[in-house]
Amino acid sequence: MTPADNEKIPDIMRPPSVTKGSVQDVISETSLKPITRKVDYHLVPLMLVCYFLQFLDKVLINYANIMGLSENLHFTGNDFSWMATAFFIGFAVAEFPQGVLIQKFPVSKVLGLNVVLWGIVICCSSAAHNFPGMTAARTLLGMFEAVISPALIMITSQWYTRRQATPRTGIWYCGLGIGQTVGGLISYAAQHGSRTSSFQSWRIMFVSVGAFNVMIGLLVLFWMPSSIKDAKFLTEQQQIILQEALDADQGGKSAKVFRRAGIWDALKDIQVWLLFLNTILIVIPSGIITTFSATLIRGFGYDPKQAALLNMPAGVVSVSATLLSTFAILYGFPRWLGLCLLMVPTLIGAGLMSFYSSSQAGSLAGIYLINFDVAPLALIYALVGANVQGYTKKVTTNAIVAVGFSIANIIGPQTFQAKDAPSFIPAKITVFCVCGGSVVLTILTRILYGLRNRKGRVSQDLGQSGEVDPDTMTDRNNPNFFYVY
């Protein structure tokens, strides 16, 4: 049985040494489905809301800029770009410390506490009155939000098999597109307040969103279970069935055992660095659009309220692309090909923005199309969750990929320089170039996975496979592990 055959088997991704009949003897589809539905009901909405909230903040700073933030705080030159960059500097610096917390404490508790803390910081941001104050708040906010992707990837892999995890990752990742759309509505509503009062409309927006973050953080802290055995919504028998499914899957076991070798394995694994580099190339365009799309639209001649509304369809594009690409995996569509195909509309959008900037309609369409670039990151997250085995190695890999996310978002805003306004042609051309580079890296990753799976099949043919403990082995030294792509 080949890895491709395994992809077609419902609910359980099993190594080739396990036959279809033997797995079904242990765990039947009928017994697993109601359990999965319960897990979906209790976990996925919370993960979606958490990802939505952390992204909502990123688009709020975008909308706050067209609502008068730069003028109110007396920004000059590239101050806004540096403020946006400061967030991701904090994000990058805190990534590995957050990984240590995830390693030592229950992931759900670490996530919930951070959501509460970043909600408080958002509220406090409304009190900023100058560039240093807002930049300090944004840096601190980035440090708390650094937990989001590693935590959600770990939670997803702890509760779902590899085949199940990809569409669930897609669902919570849709919080990004929802944040774009809802952020536009919030901005539009807040702009009906006074721009001349001592407490401007963007400050009201920050306080409201920050308070909601605190509420959700408390809900995660006290509602989301720390592990399968702590899930009160499952019976003891259901807990056993679910854990057996994850054990058979060879990639989702949740025992938190620190192994120094897992860190070293991640640092030596070329797969990890290909995913790291690809994350940088994928996120640069989305980072640019997230921070500056409303500013670009306003540069077409629209007023702030119109810019907020016209930026909302970008969120619909993001959600549609994410759901289409992640759920296609359930029907056997290759992950690597999905990554490449999603870059096509992104390249078209970058071309429209770069080379047809004189056309208002063409540039606006380009902004919308570039939002297809949001979806590939969900597939990168899914690959990390599915193709990295061993708790310590997975935590380390999540942190490395998240640092790549930070680096891309540090680079992205810096391509927008005041001297290039209002067209910002260098930034648009940057988007065009990095998309092509991402396609190349995706193909190289696909080749790597194919070679490793071929080596694994040869080992099995030679009788070198055997019983393995997922807690003590990683994907690189487990002869029964096969990569999905």
N, C-alpha and C positions, 0 to 999 in steps of 0.2 A: 504494500500500500504506500503510495507516495504522499508527500505533504499536501499536494493539490487535492488528493482524495479526502484527506482529513478535513479540509476546508468545507466539504460538502456535508459533513456529518452534523446533524442538528445538535446545538447546545454544548457539546463537549469536544474540545480540541484535544485529541489524544496522540501520543507518540505512535509511530508506525508499528512498534512491537506489541501494541494492544489491539486486539481484534475487536470488530464491531460487536460481536456477540458477547464477549467477556465484559465489556463496559456496560452493555445494556442489562446484563445479569446483575450488576451492582447498582446501577442507577438508571431507572427508566425515564424516558422523556415525560411521561405523564406525572411522575412524582416530582420532577424538577420544575416543570412549568409553573405550578401554583406557588412554589417557593420563590421563583424568580419574579413573579408578579408582585408578591409581597415586598420583596427587596426593592423593586422598582418604585413602588408606592411610597415607601418610607425614606428612601435615600436619594433617588434621582431628582425629585423636586428641590430638595435642599441644596444639592450640588449645583443644580441649574441656577438657583437664586444667588448662591455665593459667587459663582462665576459672573453672573449678570451684574452684581453689585460692584465687584472689583473693576469690571470694565466700564461700568457706568461712570465711575469717577474719572476714568481717562477721557471719556467723551465730554464730561461736564467741564473739564478745564478747556476743552476745545470750544464749547459753547460759551463759557464764561468770558473767553477772549473777545467774542463778538458782542458780548453784553456790556463791555466796558471795563473788564478786569485790568487790562494793560494801562488804560488811562487812569483808573482809580488808584492803582499802585505805582503810577509814574514810571512805567517801564520805558526803556529806551533801547534802540539798536536791536541786538539779539537777546535781550533779557528773557523774552518769552521762550525762545528756543532753549536757553540754558536752564530755565526753570523746569521745562519738560524733561531735559536731560538729567537733572538732579534726581528726579523720581527714580529713574532707572539705575543711576549710580547707587542709590540706597538699596534698590532691588537686588543688584548684583552682589553688593557687599554682604547682604544678609542671607543670601541663598544657602550657603553651606551651614551657617549657624541654625537656620531653620531646618535644614536637613538633619542636623544632630538632634534637634528637639523632636522631629518626627520619628527618629530612630529610638529615642529614649522614652517617649510618652505616647499615649494613644493618639492616633492621627486626628480623629474627630475632635478631641479636646484641644489640640494644638491649633487646628483650623478655627474652631469656635472662638477661642480666646483672641486670635489675631483679627478676626472679623470685628469683634467688639472694639479692639484697640484702634483699628484703622477707621472705624466709624467715629470714634472720639476725635481722632486727628482731623477728619474731614470737617467736623463741627468747628474745631479750633481754627481751621484754615479760613473760616469766614471772618476771623478777627484780624487777619493780616492787613498791614497798611503800607508795606513796602516790599521791594524785591527780596531782600534778605529774609524777611519773615515768612513770605510765601514759599521761598525756596527751601528753607529749613523744614517747613511743614511737609512739603512734597517729598523731601528726602526721607523723613521719618515714615511717611505713608508708604513709600516704596519698600522700606524695610519690613513693614508688617504684611504688605501684600505679596511679598516674595514667596509666601507659603502656598499660595493658591494652587498653582498647577501641580507641583510635586504632591501636595496633599490629596488633590482630587484624583490624580493618576493612581496613587497608592490605594485609596479607598475603592476605586473602580476595580483594580486588580485583586483586591482582597475579597470582593463579593461576587465577581463574575468570571466566567471562563473567558479565554482569549477571544473566541468567536463572539460571545455575548458582549464583551467589553467595548468593541469598536463602536457599535451604534449608541451605547450608553455614553461613551465619551462624546460622540457627536451631539447627543441631546444636551448634556450640561455645557458643552462648548457653544451651543446656540445662545447662551447667555450673552455672548459677545454681540451678536447681531441684534438681539432684543435690547441690549443696552444702547446701541446706536439709535434705534427707533424711539425707545422711551426717553432717552436723553434729549432728543429733538422736541418731544412733546413737553417735557419739563422746562426746557429752555424757552420754548414759545410761551408757556404759561407764565414763567417767572419774568419775562420781558415786559409783561403788562404792568409790572410794578414801576416805581419811580427810579430813574437813573440818577437823580440829583440828591436824594435823601442820604443821610449818613450811613444807612444800612441798605446798600444797593441790592438789586434783584438777584445778582449772582451770589451774594452772601446768603440771602434767604434760601436759595437753591442748595447751597452747601450744607446749611444747618438741617434742612429737611431730609436730604439724602443721608447725611451722617447719622441722624437719629434712627432712621430706618435700618441702617447697617448694624447699629448696636442691638436693635431688637432681634434681627436675624441671627447675629452672632450668639446671643443668649440662647436662642432656639436650638442652634447647632450644638452648643455646649452641653445642653441638658436633654436633648431629644435624640440626637444621632448616636447609635450604639458604637462602642469602641471596637467590637469584634463580633464574629458570628455567635459565639457562646453567650454574649451579652444581649443578643437581639431578643427582646421579650415578645416581639410579634411573631417569632417562630417557635414551634414546639421543639422539644428535645430531639425528636425523630427527624424533623425538618432540618435542624442544625447539623445533624450527622450526615444527612443526604447531601446537603449543600457543601459541607467540608470535603466529603468524598469526591464530589464532582470537581472541586478545585484541585484536590490532590491528583486525580486522574489527568487533569488538564496539564500538569507539570509546569504551571506558570503562575498560579494564583494563590499559593499557600501563604498564610498571613502571620506565621510565627516570627516574632521580632528578635532575631539572633544577630548580634554584632559580630562580624567576621572581617578582620583586617584584610584578608585575602580578597574579599569582595570589592574593597576600594581599589586595590591594586589591579584587579581584573578589569574594572571599569576604565581605569586610566590607560591600560594597555590595549583595550579593545578598539580596533579601527571602526567598528560599527558605531560606537558611541561618538567618535569624533566626526564621522560622516553625518550623523544625525545633528550634532552640535553645529557644524558648518551650514547644513541645510536649514536649520532653524534660523540662523542669522540671515540667510538670503531670503527666506520666506517672510520673515517678520519685518524687514526693512520697509517694504512697500506698505504693509498694513500699519506699521508704526507711524509712517508719514501721514497716511490717510486719517488715522485715528486722531492725531493731534491737530492736523491742519486742514481737513476737508472742508469744515465750515468756513474757515478763513479763505480758502480757494474759491468756494462758491460765492462768498461775498465779493471777492475780487471780480466776479463776472458782472457786477453791477446790482446785485440784490441787496436789500436791507437786511439787518440781523434777523428779524422774524422770518422773512422768506428763506434766508440761508438755513435756519434751523429746520424748517419744514422740508426744504429741498434735500437736506442731508439724510432724512429719514429713510427713503427707499434703499439707501446703501445697507441698512440693517436687514431689510427684507432679502436682498441679494445674498448677504452673508449667511443668514439662516437657511435659505433655500439650498445654497451650495453645500453647506455643512451636512444637512440632513440627506441630501441626494448622495453625496460621496460616502458617508459613513454607513448608511443603510444598504448601499449597493454591495458592501462587503458581505452581507448576509446571503447574497445570491451569487457569491463566488467571484465578484469583480476584483481584480488584483489591486492591492493597495498602492503599489508603486505606479501603476498606470493611472490610477485616480489622481495621484499627486501631479503627474506630468500634464494630464488633461486639464486640471484646474488652472494651470499656468497659462493656458492658451488665451482665455478671455482676459486674464490679467495683463498679458503682453499686448493684446489688442487695446485694452484700456490705457495702458502706459503710452502706446503709440498715438492714440487719439489726443491724450493730454500733451504729449511732447511735440508732435509734429502738426497738429491741427488746432493749436491753442487759440487761433483767431476765430474759431467757430465756437460760440457759446454752448450750443446744443451738443456739439461733438465733445467738448471738454467735460461737460456735465455727464455725458454718457460714459466717458473715460473714467471718471471718478467712481461711478456705479460699478463698472466692470472690474476695476482694480480690487473691489471688495470680494471677488472670487478668491483672491489671495488669502483671505481669512481662513477658508476651509482647510487648506493643506496642513496647517499647524495641528488641527485635530487628528489628522492621520499620522503625523509625527508622534503625537502623544500616544496614539493607539499602538504604534510600532514599539515605542519604549515599553509600554505596559505588557505587550505580548512577547517581545523578543529579548527581554532582559530578565534572567532568572537569578534568584538569590536576593533576599531582602536588602542586605547592605549594598549590593551592587546596584539594585534598582533605585534605592534612595540616592546613591551617588550619581547615577546616570540622570535621574530627574533633576538633580541640582545642576549638573553640567549643562543640560539642555536649557534649563531656566536661565542660567547665566548667558547662554547664547541669545535667548530672548531679550535679556537686558542689554547686551551689547548692541543688538540690532536696533533697539529703541533709543540707545544713546547715539548711534550713527544717524538714524533717520531724521530726527529733528535738526541735527547739525547740517543737513543738506539744504535746509531752508535758511538762507541768509538774507538779512534785510536788504543788502545790495542787489539781490536778484528779484525783489518784488516789482510788480505784482504777479509776474508770470512764473517765477521760480523754475525756470527751464532745467537747471542742473539737477534739481531734485527729481523732476519728472523723468529725465534720462537715466538717473540712478535706478529708478523703479524698473525701467525697461531692461537694463543690463542684469540686475540681480535675478530677475525671473528666469532668464536664460541659463544662468549659472546653477539655479536650483534644479532645473531639468537634468543637467549633466550629473549633479551629485545624486539625484534620485536613481538614475540609471546605474551608477556605480554601486549604490547600496543594494539594488536588486541583484546585480551580478555577484556581490559578496555573499548575499544570503543563498543564492543558488549554489555557489561553490561550497559553502559550509554544509548545506543539506546533502550535497553529493558525497562529501567526505563522511558525513554521518551514516549514510546508507552503506557505504563501503565498510565502515566499522561494524555495522550490524551484520553484513554479509559474512564478515570474517569471525563472527561470534564474539565480538568484543563488548557488546552491550550487556547490561545487567540491571539489577535492582539499584535504584538511586534514591537518595533522600533529598528532596528539593530544598531543604533547609541548609544543607551543607555543600551543595553544588551550584555552580552557575551555568549559564547556557554554554560557555566555552569549554567546560570540562565534563559536561553531562553527555554521554554518547547517545542517550535516548531523546535528547532535545532537538526539535526541528523548528526552524524559523518560518514564520508566516510573512508573506509579502504580496 
